[in-house]
Amino acid sequence: MGRLKVKILKALKNKKINVFFLFLLMSFGVLILLKLSKTYVNTITFQVTKINVPEAHVVFDDHQKTLRVGIKAQGFSLLKYYFNKPKINIDFSHNITKTDSLYIWNKNTAYLDILSQFDKSVEVVNINPDTLHFKYDVNAIKKVPIKLNAKINYAIGYDILDAFILSPDSIKIIGPKVLISEIDFIETDTLKLQDVKDNIKSTISLKLPTDEQEIKFSSKETHVVATVTKFTEGKLKIPVKVINVPENINLKYYPKKINVSYYTSLSNYNSITASDFEIVCDFSEVSKNQTFLIPRLTRQPKVLRHVKINHDQIEYIITE
C-alpha cells in the first residue's frame, strides 16, 4: 500500500512539472510572435551577384562586392535574411554605365532594380555604398566542333545507316584569347553501347576543361542520334580498266572482271549495280620485271561498308 502511494505522488509531481514546462514554452512562443510582429529597421549586408554580363566581356573581382541595405519590415520578413547569406542581383544589361575599362553601378539609376528584388512588405530605407566599380576586359569568342567518342558494338547483321548526328555539333567558347586559341575541338565522354539493333538516341556530356575558370562554354552536353538498320553482304563482278598503256604496247590481262564484296543496308541492297564501281590498274606504276598489275577501287557508293576487292593482282602479258 505504501509503494502505491509513493508512485501516485510521483506521477502527480511529474504531471505538474510537465504542465509547467508546457506553459513556459507557450509563453516563450507568444513572446517570440509578439517580437516578430513588430516593425524593425535593420541594415543587412548582401553579396552582389552579377547577371546578364555581355558574352564579349569578362568582369574581374578583386574581392566580393557587397551592398549594405537598410530595410524596414516586420520581424517575420527580416527573419529569412539571417538564416542564409543574402544575395542581390546587379544586372549588367541595363541601368549601368560602361567605360573603356569599367562598369559603374549607381544606386540612383538602378534603384528600381534593387527595389524589385524585395517583397512589397519590405521598405528599402537606404543603400550603401552608392557606387560600385567593376573592372572588365574583352573576351574572345570561338566556335569549335564537337568530336564524338563512341565504342558501339552492333548486334549481328546490324549497323549504322548514316553518320551520327550531334545537336549541337559545335559549341561557342568565350574567354581570354591566349587560352581559347589552343582549343580546336571539344570531345565527348565515351558513348558505350552493346548489342545495338535499334536507333540510337542519347545525351552525352562534353569533356570541358575544369582548370580554366575564365572560359565559358555555350553547352555542357550534346544529343546523339543515329539510324540503325539491318545490313547484309553483297557481291558483284566489276570490269577492270587499265590506264596509261603506251600506244606501241599491246597489252593483254586476266581476269577482265573481278569480284567486289561489300556490306550494305537491306533498303539499299537492290539499288547497288556494277556501274556504281570502278576498278583501275595503272600501267605506269608497273616496275621492271613485274608481271602483274595492281587493281584499285577508284569509285564506289557512299552507302557501303567494308568494301573489298577479292583479287590482289591482275596478270598481264605484252604481245607484238
C-alpha positions in Angstrom: 0.0 0.0 0.0 2.9 2.4 0.8 4.6 1.7 -2.5 1.4 2.5 -4.4 1.1 5.8 -2.6 4.6 6.8 -3.5 4.0 6.0 -7.2 0.8 8.1 -7.2 2.5 11.1 -5.6 5.5 10.8 -8.0 3.2 10.7 -11.1 1.3 13.8 -9.8 4.5 15.6 -9.3 5.8 14.8 -12.8 2.5 15.9 -14.3 2.8 19.3 -12.6 6.3 19.7 -13.9 5.2 18.8 -17.5 2.3 21.3 -17.3 4.7 24.0 -16.0 7.1 23.5 -18.9 4.2 23.4 -21.4 3.0 26.8 -20.2 6.6 28.1 -20.2 7.0 27.0 -23.8 3.7 28.6 -24.8 4.7 31.8 -23.1 8.0 31.8 -24.9 6.3 31.2 -28.2 3.8 34.0 -27.7 6.7 36.3 -26.8 8.6 35.4 -30.0 5.4 36.0 -32.1 5.0 39.4 -30.5 8.6 40.3 -31.2 8.4 39.2 -34.8 5.2 41.1 -35.4 6.9 44.4 -34.6 8.5 46.6 -37.2 12.3 47.0 -37.2 14.9 48.9 -39.2 18.0 46.8 -39.8 21.0 47.1 -42.1 21.8 43.9 -43.9 24.8 43.1 -46.0 24.0 41.5 -49.3 26.6 39.7 -51.6 26.4 41.0 -55.1 25.6 38.5 -57.9 26.4 39.7 -61.5 23.8 38.8 -64.1 23.5 39.4 -67.8 27.2 40.2 -68.3 27.7 40.6 -72.1 29.4 37.5 -73.5 32.2 39.5 -75.0 33.3 40.8 -71.6 34.9 39.2 -68.6 34.4 41.0 -65.2 37.3 40.8 -62.7 36.6 41.0 -59.0 39.4 42.0 -56.6 37.1 41.0 -53.8 33.5 40.0 -53.3 31.3 43.1 -53.8 28.6 43.8 -51.2 25.8 46.2 -50.7 24.6 47.3 -47.2 20.8 47.8 -47.5 18.8 49.4 -44.8 15.4 47.6 -44.5 12.3 48.5 -42.6 10.0 45.5 -42.2 8.3 43.2 -39.7 10.5 40.7 -37.9 8.8 37.9 -39.9 10.1 39.4 -43.1 13.6 40.1 -41.8 14.0 36.6 -40.4 14.9 34.9 -43.7 17.9 37.2 -44.2 19.6 35.8 -41.1 19.3 32.1 -42.0 21.1 32.3 -45.4 23.7 34.6 -46.8 21.5 37.1 -48.6 22.4 37.9 -52.2 21.3 40.8 -54.5 21.5 40.9 -58.3 23.2 43.6 -60.4 22.0 43.5 -64.0 24.8 44.4 -66.5 22.3 44.7 -69.4 20.8 48.0 -68.3 21.0 50.8 -65.8 24.7 50.6 -65.6 27.4 52.8 -67.1 30.3 51.3 -69.2 33.7 53.0 -69.8 36.7 51.6 -71.7 37.7 49.5 -68.6 34.9 49.8 -66.0 31.3 49.0 -65.4 29.9 51.6 -63.0 26.8 50.8 -61.0 25.0 53.7 -59.3 22.1 53.3 -56.8 20.3 56.3 -58.2 19.9 54.8 -61.7 19.4 51.2 -60.6 17.2 51.9 -57.5 14.1 50.3 -59.1 16.1 47.2 -60.0 17.1 46.8 -56.4 13.6 47.6 -55.1 12.0 44.9 -57.3 14.0 42.2 -55.6 12.3 42.7 -52.2 8.7 41.8 -51.1 6.1 44.6 -51.1 6.0 44.4 -47.3 9.7 45.5 -47.2 10.7 49.1 -47.3 14.2 49.9 -48.6 15.5 52.8 -46.4 19.0 53.3 -47.8 21.7 51.6 -49.9 25.5 51.8 -49.3 27.8 52.3 -51.0 26.0 54.4 -53.6 28.5 53.4 -56.4 30.3 50.1 -57.3 33.1 49.8 -59.9 33.7 46.5 -61.8 36.8 46.1 -63.9 36.4 44.2 -67.2 38.3 43.0 -70.2 37.2 42.0 -73.7 36.8 38.3 -74.3 37.5 36.4 -77.5 34.7 34.2 -78.9 35.5 31.0 -80.8 33.3 28.2 -82.3 34.8 24.7 -82.3 33.3 21.4 -83.4 32.3 18.6 -81.1 34.1 15.3 -81.6 32.2 12.2 -80.6 33.9 9.4 -78.8 32.0 6.1 -79.2 32.5 2.4 -78.5 29.5 0.7 -80.0 29.0 -3.0 -80.7 26.1 -3.7 -83.0 24.0 -6.8 -83.0 24.9 -9.4 -85.7 23.5 -8.2 -89.0 23.0 -4.5 -87.9 25.0 -1.3 -88.4 24.6 2.4 -88.5 22.9 3.7 -91.7 24.5 7.2 -91.9 26.8 9.3 -89.8 26.0 10.2 -86.2 24.0 13.5 -85.9 25.1 15.7 -83.0 22.9 18.5 -81.7 24.7 20.8 -81.2 27.6 19.7 -83.4 29.7 22.6 -82.2 29.9 24.9 -79.2 30.9 28.5 -78.6 33.9 29.2 -76.3 34.2 32.5 -74.6 37.4 33.6 -72.8 40.8 35.2 -72.9 42.3 34.8 -76.4 45.5 33.3 -75.1 43.5 30.4 -73.5 40.9 29.6 -76.1 43.3 29.8 -79.1 44.7 26.4 -78.1 41.3 24.7 -78.2 40.5 23.3 -81.7 37.7 20.9 -80.7 35.8 19.5 -77.7 35.5 15.8 -77.2 32.5 14.0 -75.6 32.6 11.4 -72.9 32.7 7.9 -74.5 29.3 6.6 -75.6 29.3 2.9 -74.8 26.6 0.6 -76.2 26.3 -3.1 -76.6 24.3 -5.4 -78.9 22.7 -2.4 -80.7 19.8 -3.1 -83.1 17.6 -0.1 -82.5 18.0 3.6 -83.4 20.4 5.5 -81.1 19.2 8.4 -79.1 21.4 9.5 -76.2 22.6 12.6 -74.4 26.3 12.7 -73.7 28.4 15.1 -71.6 31.3 17.1 -73.0 34.8 16.9 -71.7 35.2 20.5 -70.7 38.4 21.8 -69.1 37.9 22.1 -65.3 41.1 24.1 -64.6 40.2 27.1 -66.6 37.6 29.1 -64.7 37.8 32.1 -67.0 36.5 30.1 -70.0 32.8 29.8 -70.6 31.1 27.2 -72.8 27.7 27.5 -74.6 26.8 23.9 -73.8 27.8 21.1 -71.4 26.3 18.2 -73.4 25.2 17.2 -76.8 22.4 14.9 -78.1 23.4 12.0 -80.3 21.1 10.5 -82.9 21.8 7.7 -85.4 19.7 5.4 -87.5 20.4 1.7 -87.0 19.2 -0.8 -89.6 19.7 -4.4 -90.8 22.7 -4.9 -93.1 23.6 -7.7 -95.5 26.6 -8.7 -97.6 26.6 -8.2 -101.4 29.0 -9.2 -104.2 29.3 -8.0 -107.8 31.7 -8.7 -110.7 33.3 -5.4 -111.8 35.2 -4.8 -115.1 38.9 -4.0 -114.7 40.2 -0.9 -116.6 43.9 -0.4 -117.4 45.2 3.1 -117.9 48.4 4.8 -119.1 49.3 2.0 -121.5 51.8 3.3 -124.2 50.4 3.3 -127.8 53.2 1.0 -129.0 52.3 -1.8 -126.5 49.7 -4.4 -127.0 48.6 -5.5 -123.5 46.5 -8.5 -122.6 45.4 -9.1 -119.0 43.4 -11.5 -116.9 40.9 -11.6 -115.3 38.8 -8.9 -117.1 36.4 -8.8 -114.2 36.9 -9.3 -110.5 34.6 -9.7 -107.5 33.9 -6.9 -105.1 32.3 -7.7 -101.8 30.6 -5.2 -99.6 28.2 -4.6 -96.7 25.0 -2.6 -97.2 21.6 -2.0 -95.7 18.7 -4.0 -96.9 17.0 -0.8 -98.1 19.9 -0.1 -100.4 20.8 -3.6 -101.5 18.7 -3.8 -104.7 19.9 -0.3 -105.9 23.6 -1.3 -106.0 24.9 -2.1 -109.5 28.2 -2.8 -111.2 28.2 0.6 -112.8 28.4 2.2 -109.4 32.0 0.9 -109.1 35.2 1.5 -111.0 38.4 -0.6 -110.7 41.6 0.7 -112.3 45.1 -0.6 -112.9 47.7 2.0 -113.7 50.3 0.5 -116.1 52.7 3.4 -115.4 53.2 2.1 -111.9 54.5 -1.3 -113.0 58.2 -1.7 -112.1 60.7 -3.5 -114.2 60.3 -7.3 -114.3 56.9 -7.0 -112.6 54.4 -9.4 -114.2 51.2 -8.2 -112.7 49.0 -5.1 -112.3 47.6 -3.9 -109.0 43.8 -3.2 -109.1 42.5 -0.2 -107.1 38.9 0.7 -106.4 38.5 4.3 -107.6 34.7 4.7 -107.3 32.1 3.2 -105.0 28.7 4.1 -103.5 28.9 6.1 -100.2 26.3 3.9 -98.6 28.5 0.8 -98.5 30.6 -0.5 -95.6 33.7 -2.8 -95.7 34.2 -2.8 -99.4 36.8 -5.3 -100.5 38.4 -6.3 -103.8 38.7 -10.1 -103.9 41.7 -10.0 -106.2 45.2 -8.6 -105.3 46.8 -8.9 -108.7 45.9 -8.9 -112.4 48.2 -10.9 -114.6 49.3 -9.4 -117.9 51.4 -10.1 -121.0 52.7 -7.9 -123.7 52.2 -9.1 -127.3 53.6 -7.8 -130.5 
